[in-house]
Amino acid sequence: TVPVAVARQAEPEEEVPLALIKKVDPDYPRQLLASQRTGTVTLRFTVLPDGSVQDPEALKSPHRRLSAAAIDAVKQWRFAPIGKPRQVSVDVGFMVE
């Protein structure tokens, strides 16, 4: 008899939830303290297999200075290592008491 190779479909890799292990909060821009006390910036970025953040960009923001502060903070975030790069969107909130 001739052995027959059975092609099996590769099981889809289950996506492991991202685990944030280092979070840096953004600094509130002093120039906005008088005019804007709250705001939310929506960011998109890629989490690399080593857990670092690559290419953060602001998708929605009430002010460009808040966007810059949120991007600076998110660049310092670290996640637990993952199998392959993953694109993520997050909301970063600002509130001054």
C-alpha positions as CSV (number, residue, x, y, z in Angstrom):
1,T,0.0,0.0,0.0
2,V,1.0,3.6,-0.6
3,P,0.9,5.9,2.3
4,V,-1.6,8.7,1.8
5,A,-0.8,12.2,3.2
6,V,-3.9,13.7,4.7
7,A,-3.9,17.5,4.5
8,R,-5.2,19.0,7.7
9,Q,-6.2,22.6,7.9
10,A,-4.0,24.5,10.3
11,E,-6.0,25.4,13.4
12,P,-6.4,29.2,13.6
13,E,-4.2,30.6,16.2
14,E,-6.3,31.8,19.1
15,E,-5.7,35.5,19.8
16,V,-4.4,35.9,23.3
17,P,-5.7,39.0,25.1
18,L,-3.1,41.8,25.3
19,A,-1.7,42.2,28.8
20,L,-0.5,45.7,29.6
21,I,2.5,45.4,31.9
22,K,3.8,49.0,31.9
23,K,1.4,52.0,31.5
24,V,2.6,55.6,31.4
25,D,-0.1,58.2,32.0
26,P,0.1,61.3,29.7
27,D,1.1,64.6,31.0
28,Y,-1.6,67.2,30.7
29,P,-0.3,70.1,28.5
30,R,-0.1,73.2,30.7
31,Q,-1.1,75.5,27.8
32,L,-4.6,73.9,27.9
33,L,-5.3,74.1,31.6
34,A,-7.3,77.4,31.3
35,S,-9.3,76.4,28.2
36,Q,-9.8,72.6,28.2
37,R,-10.0,70.5,31.4
38,T,-11.0,67.1,29.9
39,G,-10.7,65.3,26.7
40,T,-10.3,61.8,25.1
41,V,-7.8,60.9,22.4
42,T,-8.4,57.8,20.3
43,L,-5.2,56.3,19.2
44,R,-4.2,53.4,16.9
45,F,-0.9,51.6,17.1
46,T,0.8,48.2,16.6
47,V,1.9,46.0,19.4
48,L,5.0,44.1,18.3
49,P,5.8,40.5,19.4
50,D,8.2,41.8,22.0
51,G,5.4,43.9,23.6
52,S,6.6,47.3,22.5
53,V,4.4,49.9,20.7
54,Q,5.1,51.0,17.2
55,D,3.6,53.8,15.1
56,P,1.0,55.3,17.4
57,E,-1.3,57.8,15.6
58,A,-4.2,59.9,16.8
59,L,-7.4,59.1,15.1
60,K,-9.7,61.5,17.0
61,S,-8.7,64.3,19.4
62,P,-10.2,67.5,20.8
63,H,-6.8,69.2,20.5
64,R,-3.4,68.5,18.8
65,R,-1.5,69.1,22.1
66,L,-3.6,66.3,23.8
67,S,-2.8,64.1,20.8
68,A,0.9,64.7,21.2
69,A,0.8,64.0,25.0
70,A,-1.2,60.8,24.5
71,I,1.2,59.6,21.8
72,D,4.3,60.3,24.0
73,A,2.8,58.3,26.8
74,V,1.6,55.3,24.7
75,K,5.1,55.0,23.1
76,Q,6.3,54.1,26.6
77,W,3.7,51.4,27.2
78,R,4.8,47.7,27.2
79,F,2.7,44.6,26.8
80,A,3.4,41.0,27.6
81,P,5.0,39.3,24.5
82,I,2.6,38.0,21.8
83,G,3.0,35.6,18.9
84,K,2.6,38.2,16.1
85,P,2.1,41.9,15.6
86,R,-1.4,43.2,16.4
87,Q,-3.0,46.5,15.6
88,V,-4.9,48.1,18.5
89,S,-7.1,51.1,19.1
90,V,-7.4,52.7,22.5
91,D,-9.0,55.8,24.1
92,V,-6.7,57.8,26.4
93,G,-8.7,60.1,28.7
94,F,-7.6,63.4,30.2
95,M,-9.1,65.1,33.2
96,V,-7.8,67.8,35.4
97,E,-9.3,68.1,38.9
